Structures are given as structure tokens and as C-alpha cells.
Amino acid sequence: MPIYEYRCEDCGTKFEKLVRREADVPGVECPSCGRKHLKQELSTFAAHSGSASKSADMPVCPSGRCSNPGMCGMNMN
């Protein structure tokens, strides 16, 4: 079952939706405004390894979408 990411083109809300069947995709509505004027966003994924690394001590982007916190404007000082 894929998880799709959407952005509501009416209110701008971004959300994820678990879709059980392809036929359910047209019925997805925005959780904020209830409208169906949605744009499917490019989904990203995270890969985790079983071993600890030095990067585990690095700051993490608050949105969880950046692999490099400096790129999203986080202050690294």
C-alpha cells in the first residue's frame, strides 16, 4: 500500500495519505478544508542503516525532508 504525498491547491496544506487501492485515489480530500483540488507531490524516502554513525549527533532538519540541515536554513553555529 503506497503512501502518497499531496498539496492542497486551495489552502496549501501538505499531507500524506495511505491509499489501499488505486481506485481510492480520486476520493482523497484535504484534511484541512475538505476539498479535492490536490496535487500529488514527489515523495521522498529515508534509508536507515543498522550501525550508529557520527552523523547521528548532527542536527536534524525540523521538516525531516532535508538531508543537509544547512540547506534548509538551520543555523549550524
C-alpha contacts under 8 A as a table, 3 or more apart, distances in Angstrom:
res1	aa1	res2	aa2	distance
1	M	18	L	6.79
1	M	19	V	6.09
1	M	20	R	5.26
1	M	21	R	7.42
2	P	18	L	6.02
2	P	19	V	5.90
2	P	20	R	7.27
3	I	16	E	6.41
3	I	17	K	5.42
3	I	18	L	4.30
3	I	19	V	6.11
4	Y	16	E	5.54
4	Y	17	K	5.28
4	Y	18	L	6.35
4	Y	19	V	7.10
4	Y	40	Q	7.10
4	Y	41	E	7.71
4	Y	43	S	6.98
5	E	14	K	7.31
5	E	15	F	5.80
5	E	16	E	4.34
5	E	17	K	6.40
5	E	40	Q	5.88
5	E	41	E	5.30
5	E	42	L	7.03
5	E	43	S	6.05
6	Y	14	K	5.70
6	Y	15	F	5.47
6	Y	16	E	6.11
6	Y	17	K	7.72
6	Y	38	L	6.23
6	Y	39	K	5.53
6	Y	40	Q	4.45
6	Y	41	E	5.23
7	R	12	G	5.98
7	R	13	T	5.60
7	R	14	K	4.38
7	R	15	F	6.52
7	R	38	L	5.66
7	R	39	K	5.30
7	R	40	Q	6.48
7	R	41	E	6.62
8	C	11	C	5.75
8	C	12	G	4.89
8	C	13	T	5.28
8	C	14	K	6.50
8	C	30	C	6.15
8	C	35	R	7.81
8	C	36	K	7.59
8	C	37	H	6.03
8	C	38	L	4.49
8	C	39	K	6.36
9	E	12	G	5.55
9	E	13	T	7.98
9	E	37	H	5.68
9	E	38	L	5.57
9	E	39	K	6.71
10	D	35	R	7.58
10	D	37	H	6.52
10	D	38	L	7.96
11	C	32	S	7.77
11	C	33	C	6.96
13	T	30	C	7.38
13	T	32	S	6.93
15	F	30	C	7.86
15	F	31	P	7.92
17	K	28	V	7.90
19	V	22	E	7.06
19	V	24	D	6.49
19	V	25	V	6.68
20	R	24	D	7.05
21	R	24	D	5.45
21	R	25	V	7.44
22	E	25	V	5.65
23	A	26	P	6.89
24	D	27	G	5.49
24	D	28	V	7.03
25	V	28	V	5.65
27	G	36	K	7.57
28	V	36	K	6.49
29	E	34	G	5.31
29	E	35	R	5.33
29	E	36	K	4.63
29	E	37	H	7.81
29	E	38	L	7.57
30	C	33	C	5.70
30	C	34	G	4.73
30	C	35	R	5.45
30	C	36	K	6.29
30	C	38	L	7.40
31	P	34	G	5.67
35	R	38	L	7.90
44	T	65	R	7.58
49	S	52	A	7.73
52	A	56	A	6.87
53	S	56	A	5.64
54	K	57	D	5.90
54	K	58	M	7.47
55	S	58	M	5.11
59	P	69	P	6.87
59	P	76	M	7.85
60	V	64	G	7.04
60	V	69	P	6.09
61	C	64	G	5.22
61	C	65	R	6.95
61	C	66	C	5.95
61	C	67	S	7.66
61	C	68	N	7.48
61	C	69	P	4.91
61	C	72	C	7.20
61	C	74	M	7.06
63	S	66	C	7.31
66	C	69	P	6.06
66	C	71	M	7.25
66	C	72	C	6.77
68	N	71	M	5.59
68	N	72	C	7.46
69	P	72	C	5.63
69	P	73	G	6.96
69	P	74	M	5.66
69	P	76	M	7.76
70	G	73	G	5.46
70	G	74	M	5.35
70	G	75	N	6.83
70	G	76	M	6.49
71	M	74	M	7.37
